[in-house]
Amino acid sequence: MTTGSVQLSETFAHVAAKMRADFELSRQVNHWGSKGSSREGILRKFLVAFLPRVAEVTGNAELISTDGQISGQCDVLVVDASTPSLWSSDSVRTVPIESCHGWVEVKSQLSVAELTTAWKAAVKIKRMPRTAYQTNLVSSLLGASTNGAAEQLHRDMAPQCHVFAYSGASLETLQAAMGKLAADTDIGMGLDSVCVLDQGFLTWVTLEPDDVRFGKEFPGSALATYASDPGQVLLFLNAFLHAKLSQIALYPLLDFNQYVRERIGTRVGDFVAPQRSGVPTSPSASGAAHGTDTSR
């Protein structure tokens, strides 16, 4: 009798084999930009099929924050399905940073140089301010800088950042390079994992007295490599993103107005209240505001 875990592993092994076959077919595409888009599309198709519907998977997008910071072009984004883009066309979307839960850079052959570039992009994205939230209990807590739990929640709200590669340098080589990058970066600000389909993956592991936590870097975390077959690599990435999406009910909702207010333009003239017949004009909207005697 096949157990649920074995059946799940077999399912992801078949999915990985199909993705690898599609990747090989993409080699026939001559235009490099089209070839890259095709390989990103293979991963997006996988995520669309296996992630919960609270999230939307998109690509050819950029992230923006209320202070005007803009990310570079993003290969794959996992975003809040209920929040519209700030702007969208056939070729690119602009997404508020508050709505982004996951960011994935896709590589055909991952080198140390490409890992370094992806690391820097992840740091930039995680440092983009996430401030445009509707007022509720959680967002009120996030504004309390003295509340340690609130500060930790805000850090946890930063998008997960991953690299997904079809092949690449050895896991040991990538581990050494990523460890050096992390040593010069604030804790938790870089990549959360690197997945190499034909080798395995590397991610942070935090050893606790009664538990082991995989994923985001915390104080005391270590970077570990796991030699895995392609199905297990996909299973890990899927589970990691699922864990993130299971938390979003705790997060406050986007306040779209905060993106609009700063970009509406300059007000011309004074505020003018309507003069309705038979309705006394309030002092704040009458001549009293300009020093006129309204007592008569």
C-alpha positions as CSV (number, residue, x, y, z in Angstrom):
1,M,0.0,0.0,0.0
2,T,1.4,3.4,-1.0
3,T,1.5,5.9,1.9
4,G,0.6,9.5,1.5
5,S,4.1,10.8,1.8
6,V,5.5,8.3,-0.8
7,Q,2.7,9.2,-3.2
8,L,3.4,12.9,-2.7
9,S,7.1,12.3,-3.4
10,E,6.2,10.4,-6.6
11,T,3.9,13.2,-7.7
12,F,6.6,15.8,-7.3
13,A,9.1,13.5,-9.0
14,H,6.9,13.4,-12.1
15,V,6.3,17.1,-12.0
16,A,10.1,17.7,-11.8
17,A,10.7,15.4,-14.8
18,K,8.1,17.3,-16.8
19,M,9.8,20.6,-15.8
20,R,13.2,19.3,-16.8
21,A,11.8,18.1,-20.2
22,D,10.3,21.6,-20.8
23,F,13.6,23.2,-19.8
24,E,15.4,21.0,-22.4
25,L,12.9,22.0,-25.0
26,S,13.5,25.7,-24.3
27,R,17.0,25.3,-25.6
28,Q,15.5,25.4,-29.0
29,V,14.5,29.0,-28.5
30,N,17.1,31.2,-30.2
31,H,16.3,34.6,-28.7
32,W,17.9,34.8,-25.3
33,G,15.2,37.0,-23.8
34,S,12.5,34.6,-25.0
35,K,14.5,31.6,-23.7
36,G,14.7,33.2,-20.2
37,S,11.0,34.0,-20.2
38,S,10.2,30.4,-21.2
39,R,12.3,29.0,-18.3
40,E,10.7,31.4,-15.8
41,G,7.3,30.4,-17.1
42,I,8.0,26.7,-16.3
43,L,8.5,27.5,-12.6
44,R,5.5,29.9,-12.6
45,K,3.3,27.2,-14.0
46,F,4.4,24.8,-11.2
47,L,3.7,27.4,-8.5
48,V,0.3,28.3,-9.9
49,A,-0.7,24.6,-9.7
50,F,0.5,23.9,-6.2
51,L,0.3,27.1,-4.1
52,P,-3.0,28.0,-2.3
53,R,-5.4,30.4,-4.0
54,V,-4.7,33.2,-1.4
55,A,-1.7,33.9,-3.6
56,E,-1.2,34.9,-7.2
57,V,1.9,34.0,-9.1
58,T,3.2,36.5,-11.6
59,G,6.3,37.5,-13.5
60,N,7.8,40.4,-15.5
61,A,7.0,42.6,-12.6
62,E,8.7,45.2,-10.4
63,L,8.1,46.1,-6.7
64,I,7.6,49.6,-5.4
65,S,7.4,51.2,-2.0
66,T,5.7,54.4,-0.8
67,D,9.0,56.3,-0.7
68,G,9.6,55.6,-4.4
69,Q,12.1,52.8,-4.2
70,I,11.7,50.3,-7.1
71,S,13.2,46.9,-7.4
72,G,14.7,45.5,-10.6
73,Q,12.6,43.3,-12.9
74,C,11.4,40.3,-11.0
75,D,11.3,36.8,-12.6
76,V,8.7,35.3,-10.3
77,L,6.6,37.0,-7.6
78,V,4.1,35.4,-5.2
79,V,1.7,38.2,-4.3
80,D,-1.6,38.7,-2.5
81,A,-4.3,37.6,-4.8
82,S,-6.9,40.1,-3.5
83,T,-4.7,43.2,-4.1
84,P,-4.5,44.8,-7.5
85,S,-1.3,45.9,-9.1
86,L,-0.6,49.7,-9.0
87,W,-0.1,49.5,-12.7
88,S,-0.2,46.8,-15.4
89,S,0.4,46.4,-19.1
90,D,1.0,43.4,-21.4
91,S,4.7,43.4,-20.6
92,V,5.2,44.5,-17.0
93,R,3.3,45.0,-13.7
94,T,4.1,47.3,-10.7
95,V,3.2,45.7,-7.4
96,P,3.3,47.3,-3.9
97,I,5.9,45.8,-1.7
98,E,3.3,45.2,1.0
99,S,1.5,42.8,-1.2
100,C,4.5,40.6,-2.0
101,H,5.0,37.4,-0.1
102,G,7.6,35.7,-2.2
103,W,10.4,36.6,-4.8
104,V,12.2,34.0,-6.9
105,E,15.1,34.6,-9.2
106,V,15.3,31.9,-11.9
107,K,18.6,30.8,-13.4
108,S,19.5,28.2,-16.0
109,Q,23.1,27.6,-14.7
110,L,23.8,29.2,-11.3
111,S,27.3,30.5,-10.9
112,V,28.8,32.2,-7.8
113,A,28.6,35.6,-9.7
114,E,24.9,35.1,-10.4
115,L,24.3,34.0,-6.8
116,T,26.0,37.3,-5.6
117,T,23.8,39.4,-7.9
118,A,20.7,37.6,-6.6
119,W,21.8,38.0,-3.0
120,K,22.1,41.8,-3.5
121,A,18.7,42.0,-5.2
122,A,17.1,40.1,-2.2
123,V,18.7,42.4,0.3
124,K,17.3,45.4,-1.6
125,I,13.8,44.0,-1.7
126,K,13.8,43.0,2.0
127,R,15.0,46.5,3.0
128,M,12.2,48.3,1.1
129,P,9.9,49.9,3.7
130,R,6.5,48.2,4.1
131,T,4.4,51.0,5.6
132,A,1.1,51.3,3.6
133,Y,-1.2,49.3,5.9
134,Q,-4.8,49.9,7.0
135,T,-5.2,50.7,10.6
136,N,-6.1,47.7,12.7
137,L,-4.8,46.0,15.8
138,V,-1.8,44.4,14.0
139,S,-0.8,47.5,12.2
140,S,-1.0,49.5,15.5
141,L,1.3,47.0,17.0
142,L,3.7,47.3,14.1
143,G,3.9,51.0,14.8
144,A,5.0,50.4,18.4
145,S,8.8,50.3,18.1
146,T,9.2,49.2,21.8
147,N,7.1,46.1,21.2
148,G,9.6,43.3,20.4
149,A,6.9,40.9,19.2
150,A,5.6,43.5,16.8
151,E,9.1,44.2,15.4
152,Q,9.6,40.5,14.8
153,L,6.3,40.2,13.0
154,H,7.3,43.1,10.7
155,R,10.6,41.4,9.9
156,D,8.7,38.2,9.2
157,M,6.4,40.0,6.8
158,A,9.3,40.7,4.4
159,P,9.0,38.6,1.3
160,Q,10.7,35.2,1.1
161,C,13.6,35.4,-1.3
162,H,14.8,32.3,-3.3
163,V,16.9,31.4,-6.2
164,F,15.7,28.5,-8.4
165,A,18.2,27.1,-10.8
166,Y,17.9,24.1,-13.2
167,S,21.6,23.4,-12.7
168,G,24.7,25.2,-11.4
169,A,27.9,25.1,-9.4
170,S,28.2,22.4,-6.6
171,L,26.1,22.9,-3.5
172,E,29.3,23.2,-1.5
173,T,30.6,26.0,-3.7
174,L,27.4,27.9,-3.4
175,Q,27.2,27.3,0.3
176,A,30.7,28.8,0.8
177,A,29.8,31.8,-1.3
178,M,26.5,32.4,0.4
179,G,28.1,32.1,3.8
180,K,30.5,34.9,2.9
181,L,27.7,37.1,1.6
182,A,25.7,36.5,4.8
183,A,28.7,37.5,7.0
184,D,28.5,41.0,5.6
185,T,24.7,41.4,5.8
186,D,22.2,41.9,8.6
187,I,20.6,38.7,9.8
188,G,17.6,37.6,7.6
189,M,18.2,40.2,4.9
190,G,19.6,37.9,2.2
191,L,18.3,34.8,0.4
192,D,16.2,32.3,2.3
193,S,17.1,29.4,0.1
194,V,18.8,28.3,-3.1
195,C,17.2,25.4,-5.0
196,V,19.2,23.6,-7.7
197,L,16.9,21.2,-9.5
198,D,19.4,18.6,-10.5
199,Q,21.4,18.7,-7.2
200,G,19.4,19.7,-4.1
201,F,19.0,22.8,-2.1
202,L,20.6,24.9,0.7
203,T,18.8,26.9,3.4
204,W,19.1,28.2,6.9
205,V,18.7,25.8,9.8
206,T,18.1,27.0,13.4
207,L,18.7,24.4,16.0
208,E,16.6,24.8,19.1
209,P,16.3,22.6,22.3
210,D,13.2,20.9,21.2
211,D,12.8,21.8,17.6
212,V,14.6,22.4,14.3
213,R,13.5,25.4,12.1
214,F,14.2,25.4,8.4
215,G,14.2,28.5,6.3
216,K,14.6,32.1,7.2
217,E,17.9,33.1,9.0
218,F,17.6,33.8,12.7
219,P,20.4,34.5,15.3
220,G,22.2,31.2,15.7
221,S,21.2,29.9,12.3
222,A,23.6,27.8,10.1
223,L,23.6,27.4,6.4
224,A,23.0,23.7,5.4
225,T,23.1,21.9,2.1
226,Y,20.8,18.9,1.3
227,A,21.5,16.6,-1.6
228,S,18.1,15.8,-3.0
229,D,16.4,14.5,-6.1
230,P,14.5,17.0,-8.3
231,G,11.1,16.0,-6.8
232,Q,12.4,16.7,-3.3
233,V,13.7,20.1,-4.4
234,L,10.3,21.1,-5.6
235,L,8.6,19.7,-2.5
236,F,10.9,21.8,-0.3
237,L,10.3,25.0,-2.2
238,N,6.5,24.4,-2.3
239,A,6.4,23.6,1.5
240,F,8.5,26.7,2.3
241,L,6.2,29.0,0.4
242,H,3.1,27.3,1.9
243,A,4.5,28.1,5.4
244,K,4.7,31.8,4.5
245,L,1.2,31.9,3.0
246,S,-0.3,30.3,6.0
247,Q,0.7,33.3,8.1
248,I,-0.8,36.1,5.9
249,A,-4.2,36.1,7.7
250,L,-2.2,37.8,10.6
251,Y,-1.0,40.6,8.4
252,P,-2.7,43.9,8.0
253,L,-4.3,44.9,4.7
254,L,-2.7,47.2,2.1
255,D,-3.7,50.8,2.4
256,F,-3.8,51.8,-1.3
257,N,-4.4,55.4,-0.5
258,Q,-0.9,55.8,0.9
259,Y,0.4,55.2,-2.6
260,V,-2.1,57.7,-4.1
261,R,-1.8,60.7,-1.8
262,E,1.8,61.4,-2.5
263,R,1.3,61.3,-6.3
264,I,-2.0,63.2,-6.7
265,G,-0.3,66.5,-7.4
266,T,-0.3,70.0,-5.9
267,R,-3.6,71.5,-4.6
268,V,-4.5,74.8,-6.2
269,G,-6.4,77.5,-4.2
270,D,-8.3,77.4,-0.9
271,F,-10.6,74.8,0.4
272,V,-14.2,75.7,-0.5
273,A,-17.3,74.5,1.3
274,P,-20.6,74.3,-0.7
275,Q,-23.1,77.1,0.1
276,R,-26.4,75.3,0.6
277,S,-29.6,77.3,0.8
278,G,-31.1,77.4,4.3
279,V,-28.2,75.6,5.9
280,P,-26.0,77.7,8.3
281,T,-22.4,77.8,7.1
282,S,-19.9,76.4,9.7
283,P,-17.4,78.9,11.0
284,S,-14.5,76.8,9.7
285,A,-15.7,76.9,6.1
286,S,-17.1,80.5,6.2
287,G,-15.6,83.9,6.2
288,A,-14.4,83.3,9.8
289,A,-11.6,81.3,8.3
290,H,-10.4,84.5,6.6
291,G,-11.0,86.8,9.5
292,T,-14.5,88.0,8.5
293,D,-17.1,88.8,11.3
294,T,-19.8,86.1,11.0
295,S,-21.8,87.2,14.1
296,R,-24.2,89.4,12.1
